[in-house]
Amino acid sequence: MRSLFFTLTILHFSAIASDLSIGRPEWKRIVGAPDEARLVISWRNAWHTDRNHDGVWITLRYSGSGDMNPFSVPSLIARDGHRVVGGTADTRIQVPPDRVGLWVIPPKGHHGDMRVDLLIKLDDEGNYDRVRGMDERTLTAHGLEQVFIPEGGFWVGDPDPKAQEMGALHKYGTAPAPFFIGEEQQAIAVGAPGGIGYQVDANGYRGDGGGIVPSDFPKGVHAFWIMKYELMQGQYADLLNDLPRLATYLRSPTSGRDYQQEGGSIVCENGVYRALYPERCCPGTTSQPSQPGADCAP
């Protein structure tokens, strides 16, 4: 059965989660041409079969002070010109249309550890270089292990009675049974023959039990990437340390009253976030906005 989970997250350089390691980037500024960033990444348990493969999603960010005091902004990746200059041969680099990052993909037939020395072209000339105060910026690298899920249909729903009580989907008009979604553009009736249904319960899932899932609503039949592992608290602490101070008011989980009771270990010491248990999975990564001065001020 194919399930859908869409999660976005990032991992700061030098942090390790599930043995992913990203070295500090060597940044070369070039006047009149794309800047270059060179970094080494490695991870374990990589594979690339005829059906699917894993990979690492890499993003680069500029951080610093100056007129924007402070700032943390993404660096666009150039459309081409990237190279693998060392490590696992035939590793592939793939840049998406929005160019906010790139995928590093193992060669076909590979199974085992990966180590890749990358030369990445940055499309920032004429964009960030013209901003006053950004001459003092630093470049940081981030990444996350992911798995490529190929295009294909899948089943949704759970016939378990307890799941049904909580609003689990099922094929409408029959004994609880899974429902098959086979086309990205198919419209799906809700609460009608040939469609899907769910129990409406005041103590469980609340909804009107009707309507339609329109054809243009994403179904997940198209190929997509999914997180390979859970987000670790060490990863999230690294992210917080690379955000502007004001942004941490919205992103820090430490202000939630039940954060530590749920297993959270991120603390703020002398203006720096640190996870007491960096390889423990995150119990939560958002909180209600805290007041300025109540967070990680140095």
C-alpha positions in Angstrom: 0.0 0.0 0.0 1.3 3.4 -0.9 0.9 6.2 1.6 1.3 9.9 1.3 3.3 12.0 3.8 4.6 15.4 2.7 7.1 17.0 5.1 9.5 19.8 4.6 12.6 20.3 6.7 16.3 21.0 6.6 19.6 19.9 8.2 22.4 22.3 9.0 25.9 21.6 7.9 28.1 19.4 10.1 25.0 17.9 11.8 24.5 14.2 11.6 21.1 12.4 11.4 21.0 8.8 10.2 24.6 9.2 9.3 24.1 12.1 6.8 27.1 14.4 7.0 27.5 17.7 5.2 30.8 19.5 5.3 31.2 23.2 5.7 31.0 24.7 2.2 34.0 26.4 0.6 32.6 29.5 -1.0 34.4 31.1 -3.9 33.0 34.5 -5.0 33.4 35.3 -8.7 32.7 38.8 -10.1 30.6 38.8 -13.2 29.9 35.0 -13.1 28.1 32.6 -10.8 29.7 32.0 -7.5 30.9 28.5 -6.6 30.4 26.4 -3.5 32.3 23.2 -2.9 31.2 20.7 -0.3 31.5 17.1 0.6 28.4 15.1 1.6 28.1 11.4 2.7 25.4 9.1 3.9 24.8 5.4 4.4 22.3 2.9 3.1 21.9 4.5 -0.3 20.4 2.6 -3.2 19.3 3.0 -6.8 17.2 0.2 -8.3 15.2 0.1 -11.5 12.1 1.1 -9.5 13.2 3.8 -7.0 16.1 5.3 -5.2 17.1 7.5 -2.3 19.0 10.8 -2.5 19.9 13.9 -0.5 18.2 17.3 -0.9 20.7 20.2 -0.6 20.0 23.8 0.0 22.4 26.7 0.6 21.7 29.9 2.6 23.3 33.2 3.1 23.4 34.5 6.7 24.9 37.6 8.3 24.2 41.1 9.5 24.5 44.5 7.8 21.6 46.6 6.6 19.2 43.7 7.0 20.5 43.0 10.5 20.4 40.1 10.7 19.3 38.1 7.7 19.1 34.5 6.4 18.1 34.1 2.8 18.3 31.3 0.3 20.9 31.2 -2.5 19.4 30.2 -5.8 21.1 27.4 -7.6 22.3 27.9 -11.2 20.5 25.9 -13.8 23.6 24.0 -14.9 27.4 23.9 -14.5 27.5 21.7 -11.4 30.0 18.9 -11.2 30.9 15.9 -9.1 34.7 16.3 -8.6 35.3 13.4 -6.4 33.8 10.4 -4.5 31.2 8.0 -5.8 31.4 7.9 -9.6 28.4 8.7 -11.8 26.5 10.4 -9.1 23.7 12.6 -10.6 22.9 16.1 -9.7 19.3 17.3 -10.4 18.1 20.9 -10.1 14.3 21.6 -9.9 12.7 24.4 -11.9 12.5 26.8 -8.9 16.3 26.3 -8.2 16.0 26.6 -4.4 18.1 23.5 -4.0 19.3 20.4 -5.7 19.1 16.6 -5.4 22.2 14.4 -5.2 21.2 11.0 -6.5 23.2 7.7 -6.3 24.3 6.1 -9.6 22.1 3.3 -11.0 22.8 -0.1 -9.5 24.4 1.5 -6.4 23.8 0.0 -2.9 25.8 1.0 0.1 27.6 4.1 1.4 27.9 7.4 -0.5 30.5 10.1 -0.4 30.4 12.9 -3.0 32.6 16.0 -3.5 30.4 18.6 -5.2 31.1 21.8 -7.1 27.8 23.8 -7.1 27.2 27.0 -9.1 25.2 29.7 -7.4 23.0 32.0 -9.4 23.3 35.1 -7.2 25.3 37.6 -9.3 23.2 40.8 -9.7 20.7 39.7 -7.1 22.3 39.5 -3.6 25.6 41.2 -4.4 23.8 44.5 -4.9 22.3 44.5 -1.4 24.3 46.7 0.9 25.7 44.9 3.9 25.7 41.4 2.4 29.4 41.5 1.6 29.9 40.1 5.2 27.5 37.2 4.7 28.4 33.6 5.2 27.2 30.6 3.3 25.8 27.5 5.0 24.8 24.2 3.5 21.7 22.2 4.6 20.4 18.8 3.6 17.9 16.0 4.1 17.8 12.3 3.1 14.8 11.6 0.9 13.3 8.7 -1.1 11.9 9.0 -4.6 8.5 7.5 -4.9 7.7 6.7 -8.6 4.4 7.5 -10.3 1.6 5.0 -9.6 -1.8 4.4 -8.0 -2.4 3.6 -4.4 -5.0 2.5 -1.8 -6.3 4.8 0.9 -8.4 3.8 3.9 -8.4 1.5 6.9 -11.1 -1.2 7.6 -10.2 -1.4 11.3 -13.2 -0.5 13.4 -11.2 1.8 15.7 -9.8 3.6 12.6 -13.4 3.9 11.3 -14.5 5.5 14.5 -11.8 8.2 14.0 -12.9 9.0 10.4 -10.8 6.7 8.4 -11.6 6.7 4.7 -13.3 3.8 3.0 -15.1 2.9 -0.2 -18.6 4.3 0.0 -21.6 2.1 0.3 -19.8 -1.2 1.2 -18.4 -2.9 4.2 -15.3 -0.8 5.1 -12.7 -1.4 2.4 -9.8 0.6 1.0 -10.4 2.9 -1.9 -8.1 2.9 -4.9 -6.8 6.2 -6.4 -5.3 5.5 -9.9 -5.3 8.9 -11.7 -3.9 12.2 -10.8 -6.7 14.1 -12.4 -9.6 12.0 -11.3 -12.5 13.7 -9.5 -13.5 11.7 -6.4 -17.0 11.8 -5.0 -17.5 11.9 -1.3 -20.5 10.3 0.4 -21.8 9.0 -2.9 -21.7 5.6 -4.9 -18.3 5.0 -6.6 -16.6 7.4 -4.2 -15.2 7.5 -0.7 -16.9 7.9 2.6 -16.1 8.2 6.3 -18.0 8.1 9.6 -19.0 11.5 10.9 -18.8 11.4 14.7 -19.1 14.3 17.1 -16.4 12.7 19.2 -14.2 11.8 16.3 -13.7 13.3 12.8 -16.0 16.2 12.1 -17.1 16.9 8.6 -20.2 17.0 6.4 -19.5 13.6 4.8 -20.2 15.0 1.3 -18.8 17.0 -1.5 -16.2 16.1 -4.1 -12.4 16.1 -4.3 -11.9 18.1 -7.5 -9.8 16.8 -10.4 -7.2 19.6 -10.0 -6.6 18.7 -6.3 -3.2 16.9 -6.0 -3.7 13.1 -5.5 -0.2 11.9 -5.1 -0.2 9.7 -8.2 2.6 11.7 -9.8 6.1 10.8 -8.6 7.3 12.7 -5.5 10.0 12.7 -2.9 9.4 11.8 0.8 11.5 12.1 3.9 13.7 9.0 4.5 13.9 9.4 8.3 12.3 11.4 11.1 13.5 14.9 11.8 16.0 14.8 14.7 16.3 17.4 17.5 19.9 18.1 16.6 18.9 19.0 13.1 16.2 21.4 14.2 18.5 23.1 16.7 21.0 23.7 13.9 18.2 25.2 11.8 17.2 27.6 14.6 20.8 28.8 15.0 20.8 29.7 11.3 17.6 31.8 11.4 17.4 35.5 12.2 16.6 36.2 15.9 13.0 37.4 15.2 12.3 34.3 13.1 13.0 32.0 16.1 10.0 33.5 17.9 7.8 31.6 15.5 10.0 28.5 14.9 11.3 27.6 18.4 9.4 24.7 20.0 10.9 25.4 23.5 8.1 27.8 24.6 5.4 25.1 24.5 4.4 24.2 28.1 4.4 20.5 27.3 7.5 20.4 25.2 9.8 18.7 27.6 7.1 16.3 28.8 6.7 15.1 25.2 10.5 14.4 25.0 11.8 17.7 23.7 15.4 18.5 24.7 16.3 21.7 22.8 17.6 24.4 25.1 18.9 27.9 24.6 22.2 28.8 26.2 24.1 32.1 25.7 22.2 32.8 22.5 22.7 29.4 21.0 20.2 26.5 20.6 21.4 23.1 21.6 19.8 19.7 21.7 20.6 17.7 24.8 19.7 14.6 22.8 20.5 15.5 19.2 19.5 12.1 17.7 16.2 11.9 19.4 13.3 12.6 17.0 11.4 15.9 17.3 8.2 15.8 19.3 7.2 19.1 17.6 8.7 21.9 15.6 6.2 24.8 15.9 4.8 26.8 18.8 2.7 29.8 19.4 4.6 33.0 18.8 6.5 34.1 21.9 7.2 37.7 22.9 10.4 39.4 21.7 13.0 38.9 24.5 11.4 35.7 25.7 13.3 33.5 23.3 17.0 32.9 22.6 18.4 36.4 23.0 22.1 36.5 23.7 
